[in-house]
Amino acid sequence: ENALARGRRAFSVAETAISPDHKLLAYSVDADGAEHNTLKVRDLTTGQDLADTIPEVRGGAVWSKDSRWLFYVGRDPSKWGQKVFRHRLGTPT
């Protein structure tokens, strides 16, 4: 059983992207089957997720060349992504 899915009725990993420096993994999850994806970042050295969590994304993310920024499409109230956002790792969302 997948540890992330344990105890959930529905769960899927929607998209993944490894950072250019190969140290981080950005991944978006749908934790309830409603396609309300949350973007998370995992340190591949420690296996731990960082505090960076971005709710309501559409699809996955793209890394900047220096592995410090994530670009993603946010969802509007109609549930369609309409705007590209950027997030600097280690800052509040």
PyMOL Python script that loads the backbone (N, CA, C, O; Angstrom):
from pymol import cmd

cmd.read_pdbstr("""\
ATOM      1  N   GLU A   1       0.845  -1.181   0.000  1.00  0.00           N
ATOM      2  CA  GLU A   1       0.000   0.000   0.000  1.00  0.00           C
ATOM      3  C   GLU A   1       0.891   1.246   0.000  1.00  0.00           C
ATOM      4  O   GLU A   1       1.899   1.297   0.705  1.00  0.00           O
ATOM      5  N   ASN A   2       0.519   2.222  -0.777  1.00  0.00           N
ATOM      6  CA  ASN A   2       1.241   3.484  -0.832  1.00  0.00           C
ATOM      7  C   ASN A   2       1.029   4.240   0.476  1.00  0.00           C
ATOM      8  O   ASN A   2      -0.108   4.431   0.908  1.00  0.00           O
ATOM      9  N   ALA A   3       2.112   4.667   1.102  1.00  0.00           N
ATOM     10  CA  ALA A   3       2.013   5.359   2.393  1.00  0.00           C
ATOM     11  C   ALA A   3       1.211   6.650   2.286  1.00  0.00           C
ATOM     12  O   ALA A   3       0.494   7.001   3.223  1.00  0.00           O
ATOM     13  N   LEU A   4       1.313   7.362   1.171  1.00  0.00           N
ATOM     14  CA  LEU A   4       0.549   8.605   1.014  1.00  0.00           C
ATOM     15  C   LEU A   4      -0.952   8.337   0.907  1.00  0.00           C
ATOM     16  O   LEU A   4      -1.761   9.172   1.310  1.00  0.00           O
ATOM     17  N   ALA A   5      -1.322   7.191   0.373  1.00  0.00           N
ATOM     18  CA  ALA A   5      -2.737   6.870   0.162  1.00  0.00           C
ATOM     19  C   ALA A   5      -3.374   6.151   1.345  1.00  0.00           C
ATOM     20  O   ALA A   5      -4.590   5.961   1.366  1.00  0.00           O
ATOM     21  N   ARG A   6      -2.593   5.759   2.306  1.00  0.00           N
ATOM     22  CA  ARG A   6      -3.099   4.967   3.432  1.00  0.00           C
ATOM     23  C   ARG A   6      -4.284   5.650   4.110  1.00  0.00           C
ATOM     24  O   ARG A   6      -4.208   6.817   4.495  1.00  0.00           O
ATOM     25  N   GLY A   7      -5.373   4.907   4.248  1.00  0.00           N
ATOM     26  CA  GLY A   7      -6.555   5.401   4.940  1.00  0.00           C
ATOM     27  C   GLY A   7      -7.455   6.299   4.108  1.00  0.00           C
ATOM     28  O   GLY A   7      -8.439   6.831   4.622  1.00  0.00           O
ATOM     29  N   ARG A   8      -7.139   6.476   2.841  1.00  0.00           N
ATOM     30  CA  ARG A   8      -7.955   7.344   1.977  1.00  0.00           C
ATOM     31  C   ARG A   8      -8.758   6.498   1.006  1.00  0.00           C
ATOM     32  O   ARG A   8      -8.292   5.462   0.532  1.00  0.00           O
ATOM     33  N   ARG A   9      -9.959   6.946   0.718  1.00  0.00           N
ATOM     34  CA  ARG A   9     -10.826   6.259  -0.232  1.00  0.00           C
ATOM     35  C   ARG A   9     -10.318   6.454  -1.663  1.00  0.00           C
ATOM     36  O   ARG A   9     -10.382   5.542  -2.487  1.00  0.00           O
ATOM     37  N   ALA A  10      -9.816   7.648  -1.939  1.00  0.00           N
ATOM     38  CA  ALA A  10      -9.286   7.964  -3.267  1.00  0.00           C
ATOM     39  C   ALA A  10      -7.999   8.763  -3.093  1.00  0.00           C
ATOM     40  O   ALA A  10      -7.887   9.586  -2.184  1.00  0.00           O
ATOM     41  N   PHE A  11      -7.037   8.515  -3.963  1.00  0.00           N
ATOM     42  CA  PHE A  11      -5.772   9.248  -3.900  1.00  0.00           C
ATOM     43  C   PHE A  11      -5.017   9.011  -5.197  1.00  0.00           C
ATOM     44  O   PHE A  11      -4.964   7.887  -5.697  1.00  0.00           O
ATOM     45  N   SER A  12      -4.432  10.074  -5.741  1.00  0.00           N
ATOM     46  CA  SER A  12      -3.580   9.890  -6.914  1.00  0.00           C
ATOM     47  C   SER A  12      -2.503  10.963  -6.956  1.00  0.00           C
ATOM     48  O   SER A  12      -2.705  12.093  -6.513  1.00  0.00           O
ATOM     49  N   VAL A  13      -1.363  10.581  -7.496  1.00  0.00           N
ATOM     50  CA  VAL A  13      -0.300  11.534  -7.791  1.00  0.00           C
ATOM     51  C   VAL A  13      -0.528  11.953  -9.232  1.00  0.00           C
ATOM     52  O   VAL A  13      -0.478  11.129 -10.144  1.00  0.00           O
ATOM     53  N   ALA A  14      -0.778  13.246  -9.430  1.00  0.00           N
ATOM     54  CA  ALA A  14      -1.157  13.730 -10.756  1.00  0.00           C
ATOM     55  C   ALA A  14       0.047  14.006 -11.652  1.00  0.00           C
ATOM     56  O   ALA A  14       0.052  13.602 -12.815  1.00  0.00           O
ATOM     57  N   GLU A  15       1.055  14.679 -11.137  1.00  0.00           N
ATOM     58  CA  GLU A  15       2.214  15.085 -11.937  1.00  0.00           C
ATOM     59  C   GLU A  15       3.459  15.055 -11.059  1.00  0.00           C
ATOM     60  O   GLU A  15       3.374  15.201  -9.840  1.00  0.00           O
ATOM     61  N   THR A  16       4.608  14.865 -11.686  1.00  0.00           N
ATOM     62  CA  THR A  16       5.879  14.936 -10.973  1.00  0.00           C
ATOM     63  C   THR A  16       6.897  15.699 -11.811  1.00  0.00           C
ATOM     64  O   THR A  16       6.817  15.713 -13.039  1.00  0.00           O
ATOM     65  N   ALA A  17       7.858  16.335 -11.135  1.00  0.00           N
ATOM     66  CA  ALA A  17       8.946  17.033 -11.828  1.00  0.00           C
ATOM     67  C   ALA A  17      10.168  17.059 -10.915  1.00  0.00           C
ATOM     68  O   ALA A  17      10.096  17.540  -9.784  1.00  0.00           O
ATOM     69  N   ILE A  18      11.281  16.543 -11.407  1.00  0.00           N
ATOM     70  CA  ILE A  18      12.529  16.561 -10.646  1.00  0.00           C
ATOM     71  C   ILE A  18      13.267  17.858 -10.957  1.00  0.00           C
ATOM     72  O   ILE A  18      13.347  18.277 -12.112  1.00  0.00           O
ATOM     73  N   SER A  19      13.804  18.487  -9.918  1.00  0.00           N
ATOM     74  CA  SER A  19      14.505  19.761 -10.087  1.00  0.00           C
ATOM     75  C   SER A  19      15.767  19.571 -10.931  1.00  0.00           C
ATOM     76  O   SER A  19      16.327  18.476 -10.971  1.00  0.00           O
ATOM     77  N   PRO A  20      16.214  20.633 -11.605  1.00  0.00           N
ATOM     78  CA  PRO A  20      17.416  20.532 -12.436  1.00  0.00           C
ATOM     79  C   PRO A  20      18.666  20.077 -11.675  1.00  0.00           C
ATOM     80  O   PRO A  20      19.557  19.468 -12.265  1.00  0.00           O
ATOM     81  N   ASP A  21      18.740  20.369 -10.364  1.00  0.00           N
ATOM     82  CA  ASP A  21      19.895  19.914  -9.587  1.00  0.00           C
ATOM     83  C   ASP A  21      19.705  18.492  -9.038  1.00  0.00           C
ATOM     84  O   ASP A  21      20.574  17.970  -8.342  1.00  0.00           O
ATOM     85  N   HIS A  22      18.568  17.876  -9.356  1.00  0.00           N
ATOM     86  CA  HIS A  22      18.243  16.491  -8.984  1.00  0.00           C
ATOM     87  C   HIS A  22      18.138  16.268  -7.479  1.00  0.00           C
ATOM     88  O   HIS A  22      18.291  15.142  -7.005  1.00  0.00           O
ATOM     89  N   LYS A  23      17.875  17.336  -6.726  1.00  0.00           N
ATOM     90  CA  LYS A  23      17.763  17.212  -5.272  1.00  0.00           C
ATOM     91  C   LYS A  23      16.327  17.230  -4.773  1.00  0.00           C
ATOM     92  O   LYS A  23      16.055  16.791  -3.656  1.00  0.00           O
ATOM     93  N   LEU A  24      15.395  17.736  -5.594  1.00  0.00           N
ATOM     94  CA  LEU A  24      14.015  17.918  -5.153  1.00  0.00           C
ATOM     95  C   LEU A  24      13.033  17.328  -6.154  1.00  0.00           C
ATOM     96  O   LEU A  24      13.303  17.264  -7.353  1.00  0.00           O
ATOM     97  N   LEU A  25      11.893  16.901  -5.636  1.00  0.00           N
ATOM     98  CA  LEU A  25      10.806  16.393  -6.460  1.00  0.00           C
ATOM     99  C   LEU A  25       9.561  17.219  -6.171  1.00  0.00           C
ATOM    100  O   LEU A  25       9.098  17.267  -5.031  1.00  0.00           O
ATOM    101  N   ALA A  26       9.019  17.865  -7.189  1.00  0.00           N
ATOM    102  CA  ALA A  26       7.718  18.531  -7.058  1.00  0.00           C
ATOM    103  C   ALA A  26       6.673  17.525  -7.520  1.00  0.00           C
ATOM    104  O   ALA A  26       6.831  16.890  -8.563  1.00  0.00           O
ATOM    105  N   TYR A  27       5.613  17.384  -6.748  1.00  0.00           N
ATOM    106  CA  TYR A  27       4.555  16.460  -7.150  1.00  0.00           C
ATOM    107  C   TYR A  27       3.211  17.015  -6.712  1.00  0.00           C
ATOM    108  O   TYR A  27       3.092  17.638  -5.657  1.00  0.00           O
ATOM    109  N   SER A  28       2.203  16.778  -7.538  1.00  0.00           N
ATOM    110  CA  SER A  28       0.859  17.235  -7.180  1.00  0.00           C
ATOM    111  C   SER A  28       0.005  16.012  -6.879  1.00  0.00           C
ATOM    112  O   SER A  28       0.077  14.992  -7.563  1.00  0.00           O
ATOM    113  N   VAL A  29      -0.802  16.145  -5.838  1.00  0.00           N
ATOM    114  CA  VAL A  29      -1.645  15.036  -5.400  1.00  0.00           C
ATOM    115  C   VAL A  29      -3.112  15.452  -5.363  1.00  0.00           C
ATOM    116  O   VAL A  29      -3.457  16.594  -5.060  1.00  0.00           O
ATOM    117  N   ASP A  30      -3.950  14.488  -5.679  1.00  0.00           N
ATOM    118  CA  ASP A  30      -5.396  14.615  -5.530  1.00  0.00           C
ATOM    119  C   ASP A  30      -5.757  13.661  -4.402  1.00  0.00           C
ATOM    120  O   ASP A  30      -5.803  12.446  -4.597  1.00  0.00           O
ATOM    121  N   ALA A  31      -6.011  14.213  -3.223  1.00  0.00           N
ATOM    122  CA  ALA A  31      -6.180  13.385  -2.028  1.00  0.00           C
ATOM    123  C   ALA A  31      -7.595  12.866  -1.816  1.00  0.00           C
ATOM    124  O   ALA A  31      -7.820  12.046  -0.926  1.00  0.00           O
ATOM    125  N   ASP A  32      -8.560  13.330  -2.624  1.00  0.00           N
ATOM    126  CA  ASP A  32      -9.933  12.886  -2.379  1.00  0.00           C
ATOM    127  C   ASP A  32     -10.712  12.530  -3.644  1.00  0.00           C
ATOM    128  O   ASP A  32     -11.906  12.242  -3.568  1.00  0.00           O
ATOM    129  N   GLY A  33     -10.061  12.547  -4.797  1.00  0.00           N
ATOM    130  CA  GLY A  33     -10.733  12.202  -6.046  1.00  0.00           C
ATOM    131  C   GLY A  33     -11.507  13.341  -6.673  1.00  0.00           C
ATOM    132  O   GLY A  33     -12.136  13.155  -7.715  1.00  0.00           O
ATOM    133  N   ALA A  34     -11.478  14.521  -6.063  1.00  0.00           N
ATOM    134  CA  ALA A  34     -12.240  15.666  -6.568  1.00  0.00           C
ATOM    135  C   ALA A  34     -11.414  16.555  -7.498  1.00  0.00           C
ATOM    136  O   ALA A  34     -11.885  17.607  -7.929  1.00  0.00           O
ATOM    137  N   GLU A  35     -10.192  16.139  -7.807  1.00  0.00           N
ATOM    138  CA  GLU A  35      -9.290  16.879  -8.687  1.00  0.00           C
ATOM    139  C   GLU A  35      -8.939  18.264  -8.152  1.00  0.00           C
ATOM    140  O   GLU A  35      -8.763  19.211  -8.919  1.00  0.00           O
ATOM    141  N   HIS A  36      -8.842  18.368  -6.839  1.00  0.00           N
ATOM    142  CA  HIS A  36      -8.335  19.574  -6.178  1.00  0.00           C
ATOM    143  C   HIS A  36      -6.881  19.281  -5.816  1.00  0.00           C
ATOM    144  O   HIS A  36      -6.575  18.897  -4.687  1.00  0.00           O
ATOM    145  N   ASN A  37      -5.999  19.466  -6.779  1.00  0.00           N
ATOM    146  CA  ASN A  37      -4.606  19.075  -6.593  1.00  0.00           C
ATOM    147  C   ASN A  37      -3.859  20.026  -5.669  1.00  0.00           C
ATOM    148  O   ASN A  37      -4.084  21.236  -5.669  1.00  0.00           O
ATOM    149  N   THR A  38      -2.972  19.444  -4.889  1.00  0.00           N
ATOM    150  CA  THR A  38      -2.071  20.187  -4.016  1.00  0.00           C
ATOM    151  C   THR A  38      -0.652  19.880  -4.452  1.00  0.00           C
ATOM    152  O   THR A  38      -0.282  18.718  -4.616  1.00  0.00           O
ATOM    153  N   LEU A  39       0.141  20.924  -4.639  1.00  0.00           N
ATOM    154  CA  LEU A  39       1.530  20.774  -5.051  1.00  0.00           C
ATOM    155  C   LEU A  39       2.412  20.685  -3.813  1.00  0.00           C
ATOM    156  O   LEU A  39       2.304  21.507  -2.902  1.00  0.00           O
ATOM    157  N   LYS A  40       3.281  19.687  -3.785  1.00  0.00           N
ATOM    158  CA  LYS A  40       4.194  19.473  -2.663  1.00  0.00           C
ATOM    159  C   LYS A  40       5.605  19.309  -3.203  1.00  0.00           C
ATOM    160  O   LYS A  40       5.802  19.053  -4.391  1.00  0.00           O
ATOM    161  N   VAL A  41       6.589  19.458  -2.312  1.00  0.00           N
ATOM    162  CA  VAL A  41       7.994  19.315  -2.703  1.00  0.00           C
ATOM    163  C   VAL A  41       8.676  18.374  -1.716  1.00  0.00           C
ATOM    164  O   VAL A  41       8.569  18.542  -0.501  1.00  0.00           O
ATOM    165  N   ARG A  42       9.379  17.384  -2.259  1.00  0.00           N
ATOM    166  CA  ARG A  42      10.089  16.413  -1.428  1.00  0.00           C
ATOM    167  C   ARG A  42      11.596  16.540  -1.652  1.00  0.00           C
ATOM    168  O   ARG A  42      12.067  16.636  -2.786  1.00  0.00           O
ATOM    169  N   ASP A  43      12.333  16.538  -0.552  1.00  0.00           N
ATOM    170  CA  ASP A  43      13.791  16.508  -0.599  1.00  0.00           C
ATOM    171  C   ASP A  43      14.192  15.063  -0.894  1.00  0.00           C
ATOM    172  O   ASP A  43      13.910  14.169  -0.097  1.00  0.00           O
ATOM    173  N   LEU A  44      14.839  14.830  -2.019  1.00  0.00           N
ATOM    174  CA  LEU A  44      15.178  13.464  -2.414  1.00  0.00           C
ATOM    175  C   LEU A  44      16.337  12.886  -1.614  1.00  0.00           C
ATOM    176  O   LEU A  44      16.555  11.674  -1.630  1.00  0.00           O
ATOM    177  N   THR A  45      17.079  13.732  -0.918  1.00  0.00           N
ATOM    178  CA  THR A  45      18.169  13.247  -0.071  1.00  0.00           C
ATOM    179  C   THR A  45      17.635  12.676   1.232  1.00  0.00           C
ATOM    180  O   THR A  45      18.061  11.609   1.674  1.00  0.00           O
ATOM    181  N   THR A  46      16.691  13.398   1.849  1.00  0.00           N
ATOM    182  CA  THR A  46      16.154  12.975   3.149  1.00  0.00           C
ATOM    183  C   THR A  46      14.871  12.164   3.027  1.00  0.00           C
ATOM    184  O   THR A  46      14.520  11.418   3.942  1.00  0.00           O
ATOM    185  N   GLY A  47      14.165  12.306   1.899  1.00  0.00           N
ATOM    186  CA  GLY A  47      12.878  11.644   1.734  1.00  0.00           C
ATOM    187  C   GLY A  47      11.733  12.369   2.420  1.00  0.00           C
ATOM    188  O   GLY A  47      10.612  11.862   2.458  1.00  0.00           O
ATOM    189  N   GLN A  48      12.004  13.549   2.964  1.00  0.00           N
ATOM    190  CA  GLN A  48      10.993  14.322   3.683  1.00  0.00           C
ATOM    191  C   GLN A  48      10.406  15.416   2.798  1.00  0.00           C
ATOM    192  O   GLN A  48      11.098  15.992   1.958  1.00  0.00           O
ATOM    193  N   ASP A  49       9.113  15.694   3.000  1.00  0.00           N
ATOM    194  CA  ASP A  49       8.482  16.811   2.300  1.00  0.00           C
ATOM    195  C   ASP A  49       8.895  18.123   2.950  1.00  0.00           C
ATOM    196  O   ASP A  49       9.022  18.212   4.171  1.00  0.00           O
ATOM    197  N   LEU A  50       9.101  19.135   2.123  1.00  0.00           N
ATOM    198  CA  LEU A  50       9.368  20.479   2.622  1.00  0.00           C
ATOM    199  C   LEU A  50       8.055  21.109   3.079  1.00  0.00           C
ATOM    200  O   LEU A  50       6.980  20.570   2.815  1.00  0.00           O
ATOM    201  N   ALA A  51       8.141  22.230   3.752  1.00  0.00           N
ATOM    202  CA  ALA A  51       6.943  22.932   4.225  1.00  0.00           C
ATOM    203  C   ALA A  51       6.155  23.543   3.067  1.00  0.00           C
ATOM    204  O   ALA A  51       4.979  23.868   3.225  1.00  0.00           O
ATOM    205  N   ASP A  52       6.786  23.700   1.915  1.00  0.00           N
ATOM    206  CA  ASP A  52       6.129  24.307   0.755  1.00  0.00           C
ATOM    207  C   ASP A  52       4.969  23.432   0.287  1.00  0.00           C
ATOM    208  O   ASP A  52       5.182  22.317  -0.188  1.00  0.00           O
ATOM    209  N   THR A  53       3.751  23.934   0.421  1.00  0.00           N
ATOM    210  CA  THR A  53       2.542  23.250  -0.027  1.00  0.00           C
ATOM    211  C   THR A  53       1.655  24.279  -0.702  1.00  0.00           C
ATOM    212  O   THR A  53       1.330  25.310  -0.114  1.00  0.00           O
ATOM    213  N   ILE A  54       1.261  23.999  -1.939  1.00  0.00           N
ATOM    214  CA  ILE A  54       0.471  24.956  -2.714  1.00  0.00           C
ATOM    215  C   ILE A  54      -0.846  24.290  -3.102  1.00  0.00           C
ATOM    216  O   ILE A  54      -0.852  23.353  -3.900  1.00  0.00           O
ATOM    217  N   PRO A  55      -1.962  24.764  -2.545  1.00  0.00           N
ATOM    218  CA  PRO A  55      -3.260  24.159  -2.863  1.00  0.00           C
ATOM    219  C   PRO A  55      -3.830  24.668  -4.185  1.00  0.00           C
ATOM    220  O   PRO A  55      -3.413  25.700  -4.711  1.00  0.00           O
ATOM    221  N   GLU A  56      -4.787  23.918  -4.697  1.00  0.00           N
ATOM    222  CA  GLU A  56      -5.574  24.313  -5.871  1.00  0.00           C
ATOM    223  C   GLU A  56      -4.726  24.607  -7.106  1.00  0.00           C
ATOM    224  O   GLU A  56      -4.838  25.673  -7.711  1.00  0.00           O
ATOM    225  N   VAL A  57      -3.882  23.653  -7.470  1.00  0.00           N
ATOM    226  CA  VAL A  57      -3.116  23.785  -8.707  1.00  0.00           C
ATOM    227  C   VAL A  57      -3.754  22.923  -9.782  1.00  0.00           C
ATOM    228  O   VAL A  57      -4.444  21.946  -9.493  1.00  0.00           O
ATOM    229  N   ARG A  58      -3.516  23.295 -10.994  1.00  0.00           N
ATOM    230  CA  ARG A  58      -4.013  22.519 -12.130  1.00  0.00           C
ATOM    231  C   ARG A  58      -2.809  21.850 -12.773  1.00  0.00           C
ATOM    232  O   ARG A  58      -1.988  22.516 -13.404  1.00  0.00           O
ATOM    233  N   GLY A  59      -2.703  20.541 -12.615  1.00  0.00           N
ATOM    234  CA  GLY A  59      -1.569  19.817 -13.177  1.00  0.00           C
ATOM    235  C   GLY A  59      -0.360  19.884 -12.267  1.00  0.00           C
ATOM    236  O   GLY A  59      -0.488  19.871 -11.043  1.00  0.00           O
ATOM    237  N   GLY A  60       0.802  19.956 -12.868  1.00  0.00           N
ATOM    238  CA  GLY A  60       2.044  19.926 -12.111  1.00  0.00           C
ATOM    239  C   GLY A  60       2.749  21.262 -12.094  1.00  0.00           C
ATOM    240  O   GLY A  60       2.116  22.318 -12.069  1.00  0.00           O
ATOM    241  N   ALA A  61       4.068  21.202 -12.107  1.00  0.00           N
ATOM    242  CA  ALA A  61       4.884  22.408 -12.005  1.00  0.00           C
ATOM    243  C   ALA A  61       6.114  22.268 -12.888  1.00  0.00           C
ATOM    244  O   ALA A  61       6.473  21.175 -13.325  1.00  0.00           O
ATOM    245  N   VAL A  62       6.744  23.402 -13.136  1.00  0.00           N
ATOM    246  CA  VAL A  62       7.993  23.456 -13.889  1.00  0.00           C
ATOM    247  C   VAL A  62       9.006  24.185 -13.022  1.00  0.00           C
ATOM    248  O   VAL A  62       8.689  25.209 -12.416  1.00  0.00           O
ATOM    249  N   TRP A  63      10.220  23.662 -12.961  1.00  0.00           N
ATOM    250  CA  TRP A  63      11.288  24.248 -12.151  1.00  0.00           C
ATOM    251  C   TRP A  63      12.027  25.341 -12.906  1.00  0.00           C
ATOM    252  O   TRP A  63      12.126  25.302 -14.132  1.00  0.00           O
ATOM    253  N   SER A  64      12.545  26.314 -12.172  1.00  0.00           N
ATOM    254  CA  SER A  64      13.489  27.271 -12.745  1.00  0.00           C
ATOM    255  C   SER A  64      14.837  26.562 -12.891  1.00  0.00           C
ATOM    256  O   SER A  64      15.068  25.528 -12.264  1.00  0.00           O
ATOM    257  N   LYS A  65      15.715  27.113 -13.709  1.00  0.00           N
ATOM    258  CA  LYS A  65      17.017  26.478 -13.945  1.00  0.00           C
ATOM    259  C   LYS A  65      17.849  26.350 -12.673  1.00  0.00           C
ATOM    260  O   LYS A  65      18.649  25.424 -12.544  1.00  0.00           O
ATOM    261  N   ASP A  66      17.662  27.287 -11.723  1.00  0.00           N
ATOM    262  CA  ASP A  66      18.457  27.248 -10.494  1.00  0.00           C
ATOM    263  C   ASP A  66      17.803  26.426  -9.376  1.00  0.00           C
ATOM    264  O   ASP A  66      18.329  26.372  -8.264  1.00  0.00           O
ATOM    265  N   SER A  67      16.671  25.791  -9.657  1.00  0.00           N
ATOM    266  CA  SER A  67      15.952  24.915  -8.712  1.00  0.00           C
ATOM    267  C   SER A  67      15.417  25.646  -7.486  1.00  0.00           C
ATOM    268  O   SER A  67      15.141  25.014  -6.466  1.00  0.00           O
ATOM    269  N   ARG A  68      15.266  26.970  -7.569  1.00  0.00           N
ATOM    270  CA  ARG A  68      14.747  27.727  -6.425  1.00  0.00           C
ATOM    271  C   ARG A  68      13.302  28.180  -6.603  1.00  0.00           C
ATOM    272  O   ARG A  68      12.667  28.604  -5.637  1.00  0.00           O
ATOM    273  N   TRP A  69      12.779  28.100  -7.804  1.00  0.00           N
ATOM    274  CA  TRP A  69      11.421  28.562  -8.097  1.00  0.00           C
ATOM    275  C   TRP A  69      10.617  27.451  -8.759  1.00  0.00           C
ATOM    276  O   TRP A  69      11.154  26.632  -9.505  1.00  0.00           O
ATOM    277  N   LEU A  70       9.320  27.442  -8.472  1.00  0.00           N
ATOM    278  CA  LEU A  70       8.374  26.572  -9.158  1.00  0.00           C
ATOM    279  C   LEU A  70       7.352  27.440  -9.876  1.00  0.00           C
ATOM    280  O   LEU A  70       6.864  28.424  -9.319  1.00  0.00           O
ATOM    281  N   PHE A  71       7.033  27.080 -11.096  1.00  0.00           N
ATOM    282  CA  PHE A  71       5.985  27.748 -11.863  1.00  0.00           C
ATOM    283  C   PHE A  71       4.830  26.762 -12.005  1.00  0.00           C
ATOM    284  O   PHE A  71       5.043  25.590 -12.317  1.00  0.00           O
ATOM    285  N   TYR A  72       3.610  27.238 -11.775  1.00  0.00           N
ATOM    286  CA  TYR A  72       2.449  26.351 -11.807  1.00  0.00           C
ATOM    287  C   TYR A  72       1.217  27.141 -12.229  1.00  0.00           C
ATOM    288  O   TYR A  72       1.212  28.371 -12.187  1.00  0.00           O
ATOM    289  N   VAL A  73       0.187  26.431 -12.631  1.00  0.00           N
ATOM    290  CA  VAL A  73      -1.081  27.058 -13.007  1.00  0.00           C
ATOM    291  C   VAL A  73      -2.043  26.906 -11.839  1.00  0.00           C
ATOM    292  O   VAL A  73      -2.309  25.797 -11.376  1.00  0.00           O
ATOM    293  N   GLY A  74      -2.565  28.044 -11.365  1.00  0.00           N
ATOM    294  CA  GLY A  74      -3.538  28.041 -10.277  1.00  0.00           C
ATOM    295  C   GLY A  74      -4.945  27.887 -10.827  1.00  0.00           C
ATOM    296  O   GLY A  74      -5.209  28.201 -11.987  1.00  0.00           O
ATOM    297  N   ARG A  75      -5.837  27.404  -9.987  1.00  0.00           N
ATOM    298  CA  ARG A  75      -7.229  27.194 -10.401  1.00  0.00           C
ATOM    299  C   ARG A  75      -8.084  28.366  -9.959  1.00  0.00           C
ATOM    300  O   ARG A  75      -7.914  28.894  -8.860  1.00  0.00           O
ATOM    301  N   ASP A  76      -9.000  28.764 -10.818  1.00  0.00           N
ATOM    302  CA  ASP A  76      -9.948  29.811 -10.460  1.00  0.00           C
ATOM    303  C   ASP A  76     -11.216  29.151  -9.902  1.00  0.00           C
ATOM    304  O   ASP A  76     -11.297  27.923  -9.869  1.00  0.00           O
ATOM    305  N   PRO A  77     -12.204  29.938  -9.465  1.00  0.00           N
ATOM    306  CA  PRO A  77     -13.417  29.336  -8.875  1.00  0.00           C
ATOM    307  C   PRO A  77     -14.165  28.370  -9.794  1.00  0.00           C
ATOM    308  O   PRO A  77     -14.881  27.497  -9.305  1.00  0.00           O
ATOM    309  N   SER A  78     -14.015  28.507 -11.110  1.00  0.00           N
ATOM    310  CA  SER A  78     -14.696  27.579 -12.020  1.00  0.00           C
ATOM    311  C   SER A  78     -13.915  26.276 -12.176  1.00  0.00           C
ATOM    312  O   SER A  78     -14.344  25.377 -12.900  1.00  0.00           O
ATOM    313  N   LYS A  79     -12.770  26.173 -11.499  1.00  0.00           N
ATOM    314  CA  LYS A  79     -11.904  24.991 -11.487  1.00  0.00           C
ATOM    315  C   LYS A  79     -11.024  24.854 -12.720  1.00  0.00           C
ATOM    316  O   LYS A  79     -10.395  23.813 -12.910  1.00  0.00           O
ATOM    317  N   TRP A  80     -10.965  25.866 -13.549  1.00  0.00           N
ATOM    318  CA  TRP A  80     -10.074  25.840 -14.708  1.00  0.00           C
ATOM    319  C   TRP A  80      -8.879  26.726 -14.423  1.00  0.00           C
ATOM    320  O   TRP A  80      -9.029  27.830 -13.900  1.00  0.00           O
ATOM    321  N   GLY A  81      -7.692  26.245 -14.767  1.00  0.00           N
ATOM    322  CA  GLY A  81      -6.490  27.040 -14.574  1.00  0.00           C
ATOM    323  C   GLY A  81      -6.440  28.171 -15.582  1.00  0.00           C
ATOM    324  O   GLY A  81      -6.637  27.957 -16.779  1.00  0.00           O
ATOM    325  N   GLN A  82      -6.178  29.370 -15.098  1.00  0.00           N
ATOM    326  CA  GLN A  82      -6.149  30.506 -15.997  1.00  0.00           C
ATOM    327  C   GLN A  82      -4.941  31.402 -15.814  1.00  0.00           C
ATOM    328  O   GLN A  82      -4.752  32.338 -16.592  1.00  0.00           O
ATOM    329  N   LYS A  83      -4.123  31.146 -14.816  1.00  0.00           N
ATOM    330  CA  LYS A  83      -3.036  32.057 -14.535  1.00  0.00           C
ATOM    331  C   LYS A  83      -1.812  31.271 -14.063  1.00  0.00           C
ATOM    332  O   LYS A  83      -1.927  30.335 -13.272  1.00  0.00           O
ATOM    333  N   VAL A  84      -0.644  31.667 -14.560  1.00  0.00           N
ATOM    334  CA  VAL A  84       0.601  31.036 -14.132  1.00  0.00           C
ATOM    335  C   VAL A  84       1.150  31.808 -12.936  1.00  0.00           C
ATOM    336  O   VAL A  84       1.223  33.037 -12.953  1.00  0.00           O
ATOM    337  N   PHE A  85       1.532  31.072 -11.907  1.00  0.00           N
ATOM    338  CA  PHE A  85       2.108  31.653 -10.701  1.00  0.00           C
ATOM    339  C   PHE A  85       3.524  31.128 -10.538  1.00  0.00           C
ATOM    340  O   PHE A  85       3.903  30.130 -11.151  1.00  0.00           O
ATOM    341  N   ARG A  86       4.299  31.807  -9.710  1.00  0.00           N
ATOM    342  CA  ARG A  86       5.613  31.281  -9.348  1.00  0.00           C
ATOM    343  C   ARG A  86       5.734  31.291  -7.833  1.00  0.00           C
ATOM    344  O   ARG A  86       5.172  32.144  -7.145  1.00  0.00           O
ATOM    345  N   HIS A  87       6.470  30.335  -7.348  1.00  0.00           N
ATOM    346  CA  HIS A  87       6.670  30.186  -5.904  1.00  0.00           C
ATOM    347  C   HIS A  87       8.150  29.974  -5.640  1.00  0.00           C
ATOM    348  O   HIS A  87       8.773  29.090  -6.226  1.00  0.00           O
ATOM    349  N   ARG A  88       8.709  30.786  -4.757  1.00  0.00           N
ATOM    350  CA  ARG A  88      10.105  30.599  -4.351  1.00  0.00           C
ATOM    351  C   ARG A  88      10.128  29.643  -3.165  1.00  0.00           C
ATOM    352  O   ARG A  88       9.438  29.868  -2.170  1.00  0.00           O
ATOM    353  N   LEU A  89      10.903  28.598  -3.263  1.00  0.00           N
ATOM    354  CA  LEU A  89      10.976  27.617  -2.185  1.00  0.00           C
ATOM    355  C   LEU A  89      11.364  28.279  -0.872  1.00  0.00           C
ATOM    356  O   LEU A  89      12.228  29.155  -0.831  1.00  0.00           O
ATOM    357  N   GLY A  90      10.712  27.845   0.197  1.00  0.00           N
ATOM    358  CA  GLY A  90      11.008  28.365   1.521  1.00  0.00           C
ATOM    359  C   GLY A  90      10.221  29.598   1.903  1.00  0.00           C
ATOM    360  O   GLY A  90      10.423  30.144   2.988  1.00  0.00           O
ATOM    361  N   THR A  91       9.319  30.053   1.029  1.00  0.00           N
ATOM    362  CA  THR A  91       8.495  31.221   1.342  1.00  0.00           C
ATOM    363  C   THR A  91       7.040  30.782   1.469  1.00  0.00           C
ATOM    364  O   THR A  91       6.649  29.761   0.904  1.00  0.00           O
ATOM    365  N   PRO A  92       6.232  31.552   2.212  1.00  0.00           N
ATOM    366  CA  PRO A  92       4.813  31.196   2.350  1.00  0.00           C
ATOM    367  C   PRO A  92       4.097  31.240   1.001  1.00  0.00           C
ATOM    368  O   PRO A  92       4.493  31.974   0.095  1.00  0.00           O
ATOM    369  N   THR A  93       3.046  30.447   0.886  1.00  0.00           N
ATOM    370  CA  THR A  93       2.267  30.443  -0.360  1.00  0.00           C
ATOM    371  C   THR A  93       1.145  31.443  -0.285  1.00  0.00           C
ATOM    372  O   THR A  93       0.380  31.585  -1.239  1.00  0.00           O
TER     373      THR A  93
END
""", "prot")
cmd.dss("prot")
cmd.show_as("cartoon", "prot")
cmd.util.cbc("prot")
cmd.orient("prot")
